[in-house]
Amino acid sequence: MSRDPHSHARPDEVAVRNLSLDLTVDFETRTITGSASLDLDRREPDVGTLVLDTRGLVIDRVTDGEGVELAHELGEHDPVLGRSLSVQIGRTDSVVVHYSTGEGADALQWLEPAQTSGDKPFLFSQAQPILARTWIPCQDSPSVRMTYAATIRVPEDLLAVMSAANPQDRSDDGVYRFEMPQPVPSYLIALAVGDLEFRSLGARSGVYAEPSVVESAAWEFGEVEQMIIAAEGLYGPYRWGRYDMLVLPPSFPFGGMENPRLTFVTPTILAGDRSLVTLIAHELAHSWSGNLVTNAKWDDVWLNEGFTVYFETRIDEAIYGETYTRMIQRLGRQELDEEVERLDPRMTWLELDFTGKDPGGPMTVPYEKGSLLLRLIEQTVGREQFDVFLRDYFDRHAFTSVTTEIFLSELRRDLLDPMGISPEDLRLEEWVHGPGVPDNAPYFESAAFDVVDAQVAAFLAGAEARSLDTAGWVSQQWVHFVRALPSDLPSARLDEVDAVHGFSRSRNIEVATSWLELSIESGFALDDADQDDAVADFLTRHGRAAYVRRVYAKLAATPTGLARARQIYASARPTYHSVTRNAVDRVLA
């Protein structure tokens, strides 16, 4: 494999094979201090330099495993990549970096008690895609996998958890020890510290959350064991021991993060009716597509996310049925079409080009376009044959990283050629190296959405909102209903339908976001004080990047809305994680 353009590291010469952390978490100074011990794999025996990635770290000293000082040098700062740390290793196979985090530790978010659901501070990390280097000196590339262990010291009244084997109870001295025996890339090393409690969900699953949240979370995730069984039935055994989840405070920037053994999730999926737990199916699916077999470079992120959306919908289908799954797929296609419309065409290829750019930020194309391609392959070769191929793919590449080129080569060799199907039959080149969505993409019929469309038509023809037949609708139908309403609908009608159904104050983030987008685009939100309050409340209460970015983007479409967006953002920005700040910064320029 060629070197990762988003890393200074040279793993083809010397690679890190094991990481041992010994760190102290200090909430008063908002720093993490200690050491990272790196065991090395010399792939070019004569090379005497180890190159690591750092960004914002304060390097105190570097030694070998015996404590002998090693010469080292920090490179020039790059705004995307940070600074290289070059260490003269001589003949040693072990390096210890003594360091502390600085103000630029963008992976970390330190929360005051007021930002949590309790009365104690909180810390969590979010390293994907290239933020691990802001809290750990490492080879920060998905092409480099390592095992790791950690000793973490925290205040005695808090619990520490990591993407590793975890404690279920608080220690007496605030010292916690962790081990991850399976090799993982740096972006999957994760830490959280807070006032946490654990609830078991089954023999190999459970949930951590703050005390006021943990019971509702345990109920919401009650179907997780079924999801694990369904996933294993598709693509083989779960290879990570336990599958636990951690519900984070509202500023967490993603819906979920697939940290192995401990998925981090947003509290916005706690809708109270299990309507949004398909997100858990997505993060669980990453235990195969992403964590087990990883994209080697971030240009190939569709190999993680497109595969995972496909796998997620297969789990959904096994548990909730085809009707439910078709709604999920239709909503995903709506979001994909909207993103394709606004993006530079080059950013709608499957194999992306992030050269010189930060590969972070919310995107739909790798997820939904990638999943559509896999559905097309499934429809072409047959589900049974495709499942055999995918299971073998996961087994063959377990605990390794792959590229788009590798996948396409094996797809042709092991599946298409034996069946007499050519890449041209699927138009693979157009899918992977072309803009937009080819017109041979699968289309998903949805009888459940046909019911919604009939009620939308009735409402637009003059029927009162309270007279519509919406009994038994699930959240996906409500999202489709809101998205189907035209933006030129009079404010009085929007006010009427919101008064009946409460979209602007919905606990369901999918429904609320779709409504606020419509309300802003129509001008209703800028003219109505209650709607304006709902927008401001949403943007200051949530930190989930993809959703707040969508709302800010709608505001920013007009001069009046842009002014209001900047006013809200001035107070909300300090509460956001760096991932969300960066996403909104780009929207508001």
C-alpha positions in Angstrom: 0.0 0.0 0.0 1.1 3.6 -0.6 1.5 5.9 2.3 -1.5 7.6 3.8 -1.6 11.3 2.6 -3.2 12.3 5.9 -0.3 11.0 8.1 3.3 11.9 8.5 4.1 8.3 9.5 6.2 5.9 7.4 4.8 2.5 8.6 6.3 0.9 5.5 9.7 1.5 7.3 8.8 1.3 11.0 5.3 0.6 12.3 3.8 0.7 15.8 2.5 -2.7 16.8 1.5 -2.1 20.4 0.7 1.0 22.5 0.8 1.3 26.3 -0.6 4.5 27.8 0.0 5.7 31.4 -2.1 8.9 31.7 -3.5 11.2 34.3 -6.7 13.1 33.6 -6.8 16.6 35.2 -10.2 18.4 35.0 -8.8 21.6 36.6 -6.2 22.2 34.0 -8.1 20.3 31.3 -5.0 18.3 30.3 -4.0 14.7 30.0 -0.4 14.0 31.1 1.7 10.9 31.1 3.5 8.6 28.6 2.9 6.6 25.5 5.1 3.5 25.2 5.3 2.2 21.6 6.5 -1.2 20.6 7.9 -1.2 17.1 7.8 -3.5 14.0 10.9 -2.8 11.9 9.8 -3.4 8.3 13.0 -1.9 6.9 15.7 -3.1 9.4 18.3 -0.4 8.5 15.9 2.5 9.0 16.8 4.4 12.2 14.0 6.9 12.4 10.4 6.5 13.7 7.9 9.1 12.5 4.8 9.8 14.5 1.9 12.2 14.1 1.1 14.9 16.7 -1.0 18.0 16.8 -0.9 20.4 19.7 0.9 18.0 22.0 3.6 19.2 24.4 6.5 16.7 24.1 8.6 16.7 27.3 11.1 14.0 26.4 11.5 10.7 24.5 13.3 7.7 25.7 13.8 4.0 24.8 12.3 1.3 26.9 15.2 1.4 29.4 14.9 5.2 30.0 17.8 6.3 27.8 17.1 9.6 26.1 16.5 9.5 22.4 17.1 12.4 20.0 13.8 13.7 18.5 12.5 16.6 16.5 9.1 18.2 15.8 8.4 19.1 12.2 6.8 22.2 10.9 3.1 22.7 11.7 0.6 21.7 8.9 -2.9 23.0 9.5 -4.4 19.7 8.6 -1.7 17.1 9.6 -0.2 18.8 12.6 3.5 18.2 13.3 5.6 15.1 12.7 7.6 13.8 15.6 10.8 12.1 14.3 12.6 9.9 16.8 16.1 8.6 16.3 15.6 5.0 17.4 19.0 3.4 16.7 18.5 -0.3 17.3 15.8 -0.1 20.0 12.4 -1.7 19.4 10.6 0.4 22.1 10.0 4.1 22.4 8.4 6.1 25.3 7.1 9.5 24.6 6.4 11.6 27.7 3.9 14.3 26.9 0.8 16.3 27.8 -2.1 17.5 25.7 -2.4 21.2 24.8 -5.1 23.6 23.9 -5.3 22.1 20.5 -6.5 18.7 21.6 -9.5 18.7 19.3 -10.3 15.0 20.0 -11.2 15.9 23.6 -14.2 17.7 24.9 -14.2 18.8 28.6 -17.7 19.4 29.9 -18.7 21.4 32.9 -21.5 19.9 35.1 -24.0 22.2 33.5 -23.4 20.5 30.1 -24.2 17.1 31.5 -27.4 15.6 33.1 -25.8 15.5 36.5 -23.6 17.6 38.8 -20.1 16.3 37.8 -17.7 17.1 35.0 -17.3 14.9 32.0 -14.6 14.2 29.4 -14.9 12.2 26.1 -12.7 11.7 23.1 -13.7 11.5 19.4 -10.7 10.7 17.2 -12.1 9.9 13.8 -10.8 10.6 11.3 -7.4 12.2 12.2 -7.8 13.6 15.7 -6.1 10.8 17.7 -2.8 12.7 17.2 -4.2 15.5 19.3 -4.2 13.4 22.5 -1.8 10.5 21.7 1.5 10.6 19.8 0.8 7.8 17.2 0.9 6.8 13.6 -2.5 8.3 13.0 -3.6 6.3 9.9 -6.3 3.7 9.4 -3.7 1.6 7.6 -1.7 1.1 10.9 -3.2 -1.3 13.5 -2.0 -1.9 17.0 -3.0 -3.6 20.2 -3.1 -1.3 23.2 -3.2 -1.2 27.0 -3.8 1.8 29.3 -3.6 2.9 32.9 -5.8 5.9 33.4 -5.9 8.0 36.6 -9.1 10.1 37.2 -10.8 11.7 40.2 -12.1 9.1 42.6 -15.7 10.0 42.2 -15.7 9.4 38.4 -15.5 6.2 36.3 -13.2 5.9 33.3 -14.1 3.7 30.3 -12.3 3.0 27.0 -12.7 1.1 23.7 -11.3 -1.9 25.5 -12.2 -4.4 28.2 -14.0 -2.2 30.7 -14.9 -2.1 34.5 -18.5 -2.2 35.4 -18.0 -0.6 38.8 -16.1 2.4 40.1 -12.6 1.8 41.6 -11.7 3.0 45.1 -8.7 5.0 44.0 -9.6 6.4 40.6 -7.1 4.2 38.8 -8.4 2.1 35.9 -6.5 -0.4 33.7 -7.6 -1.4 30.2 -6.5 -3.9 27.5 -7.4 -4.2 23.8 -5.9 -7.4 22.6 -7.2 -7.1 19.0 -5.2 -4.7 16.8 -7.1 -1.5 16.0 -6.3 1.7 14.1 -5.6 4.9 16.2 -9.0 6.5 15.4 -10.7 3.7 17.4 -8.8 4.4 20.6 -11.4 6.2 22.8 -11.7 7.4 26.4 -14.5 8.8 28.5 -14.6 9.9 32.1 -17.7 10.8 34.0 -20.3 10.0 36.6 -21.3 6.7 35.0 -23.4 3.7 35.9 -23.7 0.4 34.1 -26.7 -1.7 33.2 -26.5 -5.2 31.7 -28.6 -5.9 28.6 -27.6 -9.6 28.2 -24.7 -12.0 28.4 -22.4 -9.9 26.3 -23.9 -6.4 26.1 -24.7 -3.5 28.4 -25.0 0.3 28.6 -23.1 3.0 30.5 -24.7 6.4 31.1 -25.1 9.1 33.7 -27.4 8.1 36.6 -30.4 10.1 35.4 -30.2 8.5 31.9 -29.1 4.9 32.4 -32.5 3.4 33.0 -34.1 4.9 29.9 -31.1 4.0 27.9 -31.3 0.4 29.1 -34.9 0.2 28.0 -34.2 1.9 24.6 -31.5 -0.6 23.8 -33.4 -3.7 24.9 -33.1 -5.3 21.4 -29.4 -5.1 21.1 -28.8 -8.9 21.8 -31.2 -9.6 18.9 -29.2 -7.4 16.7 -25.9 -9.2 17.6 -27.5 -12.5 16.8 -28.9 -11.3 13.5 -25.5 -9.8 12.5 -23.7 -13.0 13.3 -26.2 -14.9 11.2 -25.2 -12.8 8.2 -21.4 -12.4 8.3 -19.9 -14.6 11.0 -19.1 -14.4 14.7 -18.7 -11.2 16.7 -15.0 -11.1 17.4 -14.6 -8.4 20.0 -15.8 -10.1 23.2 -18.5 -7.7 24.6 -20.6 -5.1 22.8 -21.4 -2.3 25.3 -22.6 1.2 24.6 -21.9 4.6 26.3 -24.6 7.3 26.2 -22.7 10.6 26.1 -23.9 14.2 26.9 -25.7 16.1 24.1 -22.6 17.8 22.7 -21.3 14.5 21.3 -20.8 15.3 17.6 -22.0 12.1 16.0 -25.0 9.8 16.2 -22.7 7.1 17.2 -19.0 6.1 17.1 -18.1 2.5 16.6 -15.3 2.3 19.1 -14.7 -1.5 19.5 -16.3 -3.0 22.6 -17.8 0.3 23.6 -19.9 2.2 21.0 -20.3 5.9 21.9 -23.8 7.2 21.2 -25.7 10.4 21.3 -28.6 10.9 23.7 -30.7 12.1 20.8 -31.5 8.5 19.9 -33.3 8.1 23.2 -36.7 8.9 21.7 -38.6 6.9 24.2 -40.1 4.5 21.6 -37.1 2.7 20.2 -37.8 4.4 16.9 -34.1 5.5 16.3 -32.2 2.4 17.5 -31.4 1.5 13.9 -28.4 3.7 14.7 -27.2 0.9 17.0 -27.6 -1.6 14.2 -25.3 0.7 12.2 -22.6 0.9 14.9 -22.8 -2.8 15.6 -22.3 -3.5 11.9 -19.1 -1.6 12.1 -17.7 -4.4 14.2 -17.3 -6.1 10.8 -17.2 -3.3 8.2 -14.8 -0.7 9.6 -13.4 -2.2 12.8 -12.6 -5.7 11.5 -11.8 -4.6 7.9 -10.9 -1.0 7.7 -10.4 1.5 4.9 -6.6 2.0 4.4 -7.0 5.7 3.6 -9.8 8.2 4.2 -10.3 8.5 0.4 -11.7 5.0 0.7 -14.1 5.7 3.6 -17.0 4.2 1.6 -15.5 0.8 2.3 -16.3 1.5 6.0 -19.5 3.5 5.7 -21.2 2.2 2.6 -20.7 -1.4 3.7 -22.0 -0.5 7.1 -25.2 1.1 5.8 -25.8 -2.0 3.7 -25.1 -4.3 6.6 -27.3 -2.1 8.9 -30.3 -2.4 6.7 -29.8 -6.2 6.5 -29.9 -6.3 10.3 -33.0 -4.1 10.2 -34.7 -6.3 7.7 -34.0 -9.4 9.8 -35.4 -7.9 13.0 -38.1 -5.4 11.9 -39.0 -6.6 8.4 -38.9 -5.3 4.9 -41.5 -2.6 5.2 -39.5 -0.8 7.9 -36.2 -1.2 6.0 -37.6 0.2 2.8 -38.5 3.4 4.7 -35.0 3.7 6.0 -33.6 3.2 2.5 -35.9 5.8 0.9 -35.0 8.4 3.5 -31.3 7.7 2.9 -31.8 8.2 -0.8 -33.6 11.6 -0.2 -30.6 12.7 1.9 -28.1 11.5 -0.8 -29.9 13.3 -3.6 -29.9 16.6 -1.6 -26.2 16.3 -0.8 -25.3 15.4 -4.4 -27.1 18.5 -5.5 -25.0 20.9 -3.3 -21.6 19.2 -3.5 -18.7 19.7 -5.9 -19.2 16.7 -8.4 -15.7 15.4 -7.5 -16.9 14.9 -3.9 -19.7 12.7 -5.0 -17.4 9.9 -6.3 -17.1 6.8 -4.1 -13.3 6.9 -4.1 -12.8 10.5 -2.8 -9.9 12.9 -3.0 -9.2 14.6 0.3 -5.7 15.7 -0.8 -4.8 18.8 1.2 -8.1 18.7 3.0 -9.3 17.6 6.4 -11.2 14.4 5.8 -13.5 15.0 8.7 -17.1 16.4 8.8 -20.5 14.9 8.1 -21.1 13.4 4.7 -23.8 11.3 3.1 -22.3 10.2 -0.2 -19.9 7.4 1.1 -22.7 6.1 3.3 -25.7 6.0 0.9 -24.1 5.8 -2.5 -21.8 3.0 -1.2 -24.8 1.1 0.2 -26.7 1.5 -3.1 -23.8 0.0 -5.1 -23.7 -3.0 -2.8 -27.5 -3.4 -3.2 -27.0 -3.3 -6.9 -24.4 -6.0 -6.7 -26.7 -8.1 -4.5 -29.6 -7.7 -7.0 -27.3 -8.6 -9.9 -25.6 -11.7 -8.5 -28.3 -12.8 -6.0 -28.3 -12.4 -2.2 -27.1 -15.8 -1.4 -24.0 -15.5 -3.6 -23.3 -12.0 -2.4 -23.5 -13.0 1.3 -21.0 -15.8 0.7 -18.6 -13.3 -0.9 -19.0 -10.8 1.8 -18.5 -13.3 4.6 -15.3 -14.5 3.0 -14.2 -10.9 2.4 -14.5 -10.2 6.2 -12.8 -13.4 7.1 -9.9 -13.0 4.7 -9.2 -9.4 5.7 -10.0 -9.6 9.4 -7.9 -7.1 11.4 -6.4 -5.6 8.3 -6.9 -2.5 6.2 -7.9 -2.5 2.5 -8.2 -0.1 -0.4 -10.9 0.4 -3.1 -8.6 -1.2 -5.6 -8.3 -4.3 -3.5 -12.0 -4.7 -3.0 -12.8 -4.2 -6.7 -10.1 -6.6 -7.7 -11.5 -9.3 -5.4 -15.1 -8.6 -6.4 -14.2 -9.2 -10.0 -12.0 -12.3 -9.3 -14.1 -14.0 -6.7 -17.7 -13.1 -7.6 -18.3 -11.4 -11.0 -15.9 -13.4 -13.3 -17.1 -16.8 -12.1 -20.7 -15.8 -12.8 -19.9 -14.3 -16.2 -20.7 -10.8 -15.1 -18.5 -7.9 -16.3 -17.8 -4.7 -14.4 -19.4 -2.9 -17.4 -22.6 -4.7 -16.7 -22.8 -3.0 -13.3 -21.1 0.2 -14.6 -18.7 -0.1 -11.7 -16.3 2.6 -13.0 -19.2 5.1 -13.2 -20.1 4.3 -9.6 -16.7 4.5 -8.1 -15.0 7.1 -10.2 -17.9 9.2 -11.4 -20.2 11.9 -10.0 -23.7 11.6 -8.7 -25.8 8.4 -8.6 -25.9 6.3 -11.8 -29.4 5.7 -13.1 -29.1 1.9 -12.6 -29.3 2.4 -8.8 -31.9 0.3 -7.0 -35.2 1.9 -6.2 -37.1 0.9 -3.1 -40.8 0.8 -3.2 -42.5 1.7 0.1 -46.2 1.1 0.7 -45.8 2.8 4.1 -44.7 6.0 2.3 -47.5 5.7 -0.2 -49.9 6.0 2.8 -48.1 9.2 3.8 -48.2 10.6 0.3 -52.0 10.2 0.2 -52.3 12.2 3.5 -49.9 14.9 2.2 -52.1 15.2 -0.9 -55.2 15.5 1.2 -53.6 18.2 3.4 -52.4 20.2 0.4 -55.9 19.9 -1.1 -57.3 21.7 2.0 -58.0 19.0 4.6 -57.4 20.2 8.2 -54.3 18.8 9.9 -56.4 17.3 12.7 -58.5 15.3 10.2 -55.6 13.4 8.6 -55.5 9.7 9.2 -52.1 9.2 10.8 -52.9 6.5 13.3 -50.0 4.1 13.9 -47.4 6.1 12.0 -43.8 5.5 12.9 -41.1 8.2 13.0 -39.9 7.4 9.5 -43.4 8.2 8.1 -43.5 11.5 10.0 -40.1 12.5 8.6 -41.3 11.6 5.1 -44.5 13.6 5.7 -42.6 16.8 6.7 -40.1 16.4 3.8 -43.0 16.1 1.4 -44.6 19.5 2.4 -43.7 22.3 0.0 -41.6 25.2 1.2 -44.1 27.7 -0.3 -46.9 26.5 2.0 -48.5 29.5 3.7 -47.4 30.1 7.3 -50.9 29.7 8.6 -51.0 26.1 7.3 -47.5 25.4 8.7 -48.6 26.8 12.0 -51.7 24.6 11.9 -49.9 21.3 11.3 -47.2 22.1 13.9 -49.9 22.9 16.5 -51.5 19.5 15.9 -48.4 17.4 15.6 -45.7 19.3 17.6 -42.9 18.9 15.0 -40.9 21.9 16.2 -40.6 20.5 19.7 -40.3 16.8 18.8 -38.1 14.6 20.9 -37.2 12.8 17.7 -34.2 14.5 16.2 -35.0 13.3 12.7 -38.5 14.8 12.8 -37.4 18.0 14.5 -34.5 18.6 12.0 -36.7 18.0 9.0 -39.4 20.4 10.4 -36.9 23.2 11.2 -35.4 22.9 7.7 -38.9 23.4 6.2 -39.8 26.1 8.7 -36.6 28.1 7.9 -36.8 27.6 4.1 -40.4 28.7 4.0 -39.6 31.9 6.0 -42.0 30.8 8.8 -39.2 30.4 11.4 -37.9 33.9 10.8 -41.4 35.5 11.1 -42.8 33.5 14.1 -41.3 34.0 17.5 -42.2 30.4 18.7 -40.5 28.9 15.6 -37.5 31.1 16.1 -37.3 29.9 19.7 -37.5 26.3 18.6 -34.6 26.9 16.2 -32.4 28.5 18.8 -33.3 25.8 21.4 -32.4 23.0 19.0 -29.1 24.6 18.0 -28.0 25.2 21.6 -29.3 21.9 23.0 -27.8 19.5 20.5 -24.2 19.1 19.3 -24.8 16.4 16.7 -22.8 17.7 13.7 -24.8 16.4 10.8 -28.1 17.8 12.1 -27.1 21.2 13.4 -25.1 21.7 10.2 -28.3 21.1 8.2 -30.3 23.7 10.3 -27.5 26.3 10.1 -27.2 25.7 6.3 -30.9 26.5 5.8 -30.5 29.7 7.9 -27.4 30.7 6.0 -29.3 30.7 2.7 -30.6 34.2 3.2 -29.0 37.4 4.6 -31.5 37.6 7.4 -31.2 34.0 8.3 -27.4 34.2 8.2 -27.4 37.0 10.6 -29.6 35.0 13.0 -27.5 31.9 12.5 -24.4 33.8 13.5 -26.1 35.3 16.5 -27.2 31.8 17.8 -23.8 30.3 16.9 -21.9 32.9 19.0 -23.4 31.4 22.2 -23.6 27.8 21.0 -20.2 27.4 19.6 -18.3 27.1 22.9 -20.5 24.1 23.8 -19.8 22.2 20.6 -17.1 19.6 20.0 -14.4 20.6 17.5 -16.0 18.3 14.9 -19.3 20.2 15.0 -17.5 23.6 15.3 -15.5 22.9 12.1 -18.6 21.7 10.2 -20.6 24.9 11.1 -17.6 27.2 10.6 -17.5 26.0 7.0 -21.3 26.7 6.6 -21.2 30.2 8.1 -17.8 31.1 6.6 
